[in-house]
Amino acid sequence: MAQTTYKDLLDAGAHFGHLTRKWDPKMAPYIFMEKNGIHIIDLNKTLVSLDYAAQAIRNIAKSGRKIMFVATKKQAQEIVTTEAERLKMPFVTDRWLGGMLTNFATVRKSLKKMATIDKMVKENTAYAALAKREKLMMSREREKLGRVLGGISDLGRLPAALFVVDVKREHIAVKEAQKLGIPVFAICDTNSNPELVQFPIPANDDASKSIQLIVGVIGKAIEEGLSERKVDKEDADRKEADEAAIAEKTAADEE
């Protein structure tokens, strides 16, 4: 498990919350103090919450299920896209399309449409026969679909969990996950309601350094889970092969 220290969080500015007048009272257990009109997050509680979340998300990754990353705020988009792509996990960083989870059947149709356009362009058969205007319209539609759904193009079924950078901003995604019983891991700033998610991580969700640090820890945990799954599969395959070899030898000896 990736080890993060109190100093790492401090250096990343993870302790800086919002102005006191913007706080959500339900974040009170995670607030250490008030300074110059700003709430300061208790980083000791951040460490505990982060470790708990990392262990849980590692187990989900080990099971082979997908974890969807959601972060549409500017300072988090590139960080989350890079990490999700590295882990080959689905992500949404442009905008959350209402019903992306609760109306997944319709989303899958859009994904299929995107794949059909890609196939048509690649094979260049029916595409070449289209008029210039039709090609332009198709190109624009593909661009639009890619911008919103590109990060989930390989998602064949609902994800097993969500990792969200800003609970308040991504409230629609959180609400949809709640409705479907999908657990949510989330960075919760002092203006958020941590009770809306199963795995709140109290921290600054605006500073890029804070986001980078926490996304990195979560990403490392997922990577470890995937590695453990690979080792377990190799062990299982090896055991199966050994058993098959023993059975074959036994059969041969009996003959």
C-alpha positions as CSV (number, residue, x, y, z in Angstrom):
1,M,0.0,0.0,0.0
2,A,1.3,3.5,-0.9
3,Q,2.5,5.2,2.2
4,T,1.4,8.8,2.6
5,T,2.5,10.9,5.5
6,Y,1.1,13.8,7.4
7,K,3.8,16.0,5.9
8,D,2.9,14.9,2.4
9,L,-0.6,16.0,2.9
10,L,0.5,19.3,4.6
11,D,3.0,20.1,1.8
12,A,0.2,19.5,-0.8
13,G,-2.1,21.9,1.1
14,A,-4.7,19.2,1.7
15,H,-5.6,20.8,5.0
16,F,-7.0,24.1,3.6
17,G,-10.8,24.1,3.6
18,H,-13.3,26.7,2.4
19,L,-14.3,29.9,4.1
20,T,-16.1,29.2,7.3
21,R,-19.4,30.7,6.0
22,K,-19.4,28.1,3.2
23,W,-19.0,25.1,5.4
24,D,-21.3,22.1,5.7
25,P,-21.9,21.3,9.4
26,K,-21.7,17.6,8.6
27,M,-18.0,18.1,8.0
28,A,-17.5,19.2,11.6
29,P,-15.9,15.8,12.8
30,Y,-13.1,16.3,10.2
31,I,-12.4,20.0,10.9
32,F,-9.4,20.7,13.2
33,M,-9.8,24.5,13.6
34,E,-10.6,27.8,12.1
35,K,-7.9,30.2,11.0
36,N,-8.4,33.6,9.3
37,G,-11.9,32.8,8.4
38,I,-10.9,29.4,6.8
39,H,-11.6,26.0,8.1
40,I,-8.5,23.7,8.6
41,I,-9.0,20.0,8.0
42,D,-7.7,17.5,10.5
43,L,-5.0,15.7,8.5
44,N,-4.8,12.9,11.0
45,K,-8.4,12.0,10.1
46,T,-7.5,12.4,6.4
47,L,-4.7,9.8,6.8
48,V,-7.1,7.3,8.5
49,S,-9.9,7.9,5.9
50,L,-7.4,7.7,3.0
51,D,-5.9,4.4,4.2
52,Y,-9.4,2.9,4.8
53,A,-10.6,4.0,1.3
54,A,-7.4,2.7,-0.4
55,Q,-7.7,-0.7,1.2
56,A,-11.4,-1.0,0.1
57,I,-10.8,0.2,-3.4
58,R,-7.8,-2.2,-3.7
59,N,-10.2,-5.1,-2.9
60,I,-12.7,-4.0,-5.6
61,A,-9.9,-3.8,-8.2
62,K,-8.7,-7.3,-7.1
63,S,-12.1,-8.6,-7.8
64,G,-11.7,-7.6,-11.4
65,R,-14.5,-5.0,-11.5
66,K,-14.3,-1.5,-12.8
67,I,-13.9,1.7,-10.8
68,M,-15.1,4.9,-12.6
69,F,-13.2,8.1,-12.0
70,V,-15.3,11.3,-12.0
71,A,-13.8,14.8,-12.0
72,T,-15.1,17.6,-14.3
73,K,-13.4,20.5,-12.5
74,K,-10.6,22.1,-14.5
75,Q,-7.7,21.5,-12.0
76,A,-8.6,17.8,-11.7
77,Q,-9.3,16.8,-15.3
78,E,-5.8,16.1,-16.6
79,I,-4.7,14.5,-13.3
80,V,-7.7,12.1,-13.3
81,T,-7.6,11.3,-17.0
82,T,-3.9,10.4,-16.9
83,E,-4.3,8.1,-13.9
84,A,-7.5,6.4,-15.2
85,E,-5.9,5.8,-18.6
86,R,-2.8,4.3,-16.9
87,L,-5.0,1.9,-14.9
88,K,-7.3,1.3,-17.9
89,M,-10.3,2.4,-15.8
90,P,-13.4,4.3,-17.1
91,F,-13.5,8.1,-16.4
92,V,-15.6,11.1,-17.0
93,T,-13.8,14.5,-17.0
94,D,-15.7,16.6,-19.5
95,R,-19.2,16.7,-18.1
96,W,-21.5,14.2,-16.4
97,L,-24.3,13.1,-18.7
98,G,-27.5,12.8,-16.7
99,G,-28.5,9.1,-16.6
100,M,-25.0,7.9,-17.3
101,L,-25.6,5.2,-14.6
102,T,-29.3,5.1,-14.0
103,N,-30.0,5.0,-17.8
104,F,-27.0,3.0,-18.8
105,A,-28.9,1.1,-21.5
106,T,-29.3,4.3,-23.5
107,V,-25.6,5.3,-22.9
108,R,-24.6,1.9,-24.3
109,K,-26.5,2.7,-27.4
110,S,-24.5,5.9,-27.8
111,L,-21.3,3.9,-27.2
112,K,-22.4,1.5,-29.9
113,K,-23.1,4.4,-32.3
114,M,-19.6,5.8,-31.6
115,A,-18.0,2.4,-32.3
116,T,-20.0,2.1,-35.5
117,I,-18.8,5.4,-36.8
118,D,-15.2,4.5,-35.9
119,K,-15.6,1.2,-37.8
120,M,-17.1,2.9,-40.8
121,V,-14.3,5.4,-41.0
122,K,-11.6,2.8,-40.5
123,E,-12.9,0.5,-43.2
124,N,-13.5,3.5,-45.5
125,T,-16.2,1.7,-47.5
126,A,-19.6,3.2,-46.8
127,Y,-17.9,6.3,-45.4
128,A,-16.1,7.1,-48.7
129,A,-19.5,7.0,-50.5
130,L,-21.0,9.7,-48.2
131,A,-21.4,13.3,-49.4
132,K,-19.1,15.9,-47.9
133,R,-21.8,17.4,-45.8
134,E,-22.7,14.0,-44.4
135,K,-19.1,13.3,-43.5
136,L,-18.9,16.6,-41.7
137,M,-22.0,15.9,-39.7
138,M,-20.8,12.4,-38.8
139,S,-17.4,13.8,-37.8
140,R,-19.0,16.4,-35.5
141,E,-21.3,13.8,-33.9
142,R,-18.3,11.5,-33.3
143,E,-16.4,14.4,-31.7
144,K,-19.3,15.2,-29.4
145,L,-19.8,11.6,-28.4
146,G,-16.0,11.2,-27.9
147,R,-15.8,14.2,-25.7
148,V,-18.6,13.1,-23.3
149,L,-18.3,9.3,-23.6
150,G,-14.7,8.7,-24.7
151,G,-13.5,7.8,-21.2
152,I,-16.1,5.1,-20.9
153,S,-15.9,3.6,-24.4
154,D,-14.8,0.2,-23.0
155,L,-17.4,0.1,-20.2
156,G,-19.6,-2.9,-20.9
157,R,-21.6,-2.8,-17.7
158,L,-22.1,-0.6,-14.6
159,P,-18.9,0.1,-12.6
160,A,-18.5,-1.5,-9.2
161,A,-17.6,1.9,-7.6
162,L,-17.0,5.6,-8.3
163,F,-14.1,7.7,-7.3
164,V,-15.2,11.4,-7.2
165,V,-13.0,14.5,-6.7
166,D,-15.7,17.0,-5.7
167,V,-18.9,15.7,-4.1
168,K,-20.7,19.0,-4.4
169,R,-19.8,19.5,-8.1
170,E,-20.5,15.9,-9.0
171,H,-23.8,15.7,-7.0
172,I,-25.7,14.1,-10.0
173,A,-23.2,11.3,-10.3
174,V,-23.2,10.7,-6.6
175,K,-27.0,10.7,-6.5
176,E,-27.2,8.2,-9.4
177,A,-24.7,5.9,-7.7
178,Q,-26.7,6.1,-4.4
179,K,-29.8,5.1,-6.3
180,L,-28.1,2.0,-7.7
181,G,-26.3,1.1,-4.5
182,I,-22.8,1.7,-6.1
183,P,-20.3,2.7,-3.4
184,V,-18.7,6.1,-3.8
185,F,-15.1,7.1,-2.8
186,A,-14.7,10.9,-2.7
187,I,-12.5,13.8,-1.7
188,C,-14.7,15.8,0.6
189,D,-13.9,19.5,1.2
190,T,-15.4,21.5,4.1
191,N,-18.3,22.6,2.0
192,S,-19.3,19.0,1.3
193,N,-21.6,16.5,3.0
194,P,-19.5,13.4,3.7
195,E,-22.6,11.4,4.6
196,L,-23.5,11.2,0.9
197,V,-20.7,8.8,0.2
198,Q,-19.5,5.6,1.7
199,F,-15.8,6.4,1.7
200,P,-15.2,10.1,2.4
201,I,-11.6,11.4,2.3
202,P,-11.6,14.8,4.0
203,A,-9.2,17.1,2.0
204,N,-8.8,20.1,-0.2
205,D,-10.6,19.3,-3.5
206,D,-9.5,22.5,-5.2
207,A,-5.7,22.5,-5.0
208,S,-4.1,20.5,-7.8
209,K,-1.3,19.2,-5.5
210,S,-3.9,17.9,-3.0
211,I,-5.9,16.2,-5.8
212,Q,-2.7,14.8,-7.4
213,L,-1.6,13.3,-4.1
214,I,-4.9,11.6,-3.2
215,V,-5.6,10.4,-6.8
216,G,-2.0,9.0,-6.7
217,V,-2.7,7.0,-3.5
218,I,-6.0,5.7,-4.8
219,G,-4.4,4.8,-8.2
220,K,-1.6,2.9,-6.5
221,A,-4.1,1.0,-4.4
222,I,-6.0,0.0,-7.6
223,E,-2.8,-1.0,-9.3
224,E,-1.9,-3.2,-6.3
225,G,-5.3,-4.8,-6.5
226,L,-4.9,-5.5,-10.2
227,S,-1.4,-7.0,-9.6
228,E,-2.8,-9.3,-6.9
229,R,-5.6,-10.4,-9.2
230,K,-3.0,-11.2,-11.9
231,V,-0.9,-13.3,-9.4
232,D,-3.9,-15.1,-8.1
233,K,-5.0,-16.0,-11.7
234,E,-1.5,-17.2,-12.6
235,D,-1.4,-19.4,-9.5
236,A,-4.9,-20.8,-10.3
237,D,-3.8,-21.5,-13.9
238,R,-0.6,-23.2,-12.7
239,K,-2.5,-25.3,-10.2
240,E,-5.1,-26.3,-12.8
241,A,-2.3,-27.3,-15.2
242,D,-0.5,-29.3,-12.5
243,E,-3.7,-31.1,-11.6
244,A,-4.4,-31.9,-15.3
245,A,-0.8,-33.2,-15.7
246,I,-1.2,-35.5,-12.6
247,A,-4.6,-36.7,-13.8
248,E,-3.1,-37.5,-17.3
249,K,-0.1,-39.3,-15.7
250,T,-2.4,-41.3,-13.4
251,A,-4.6,-42.3,-16.4
252,A,-1.5,-43.3,-18.4
253,D,-0.2,-45.4,-15.5
254,E,-3.5,-47.2,-15.1
255,E,-3.4,-48.2,-18.7
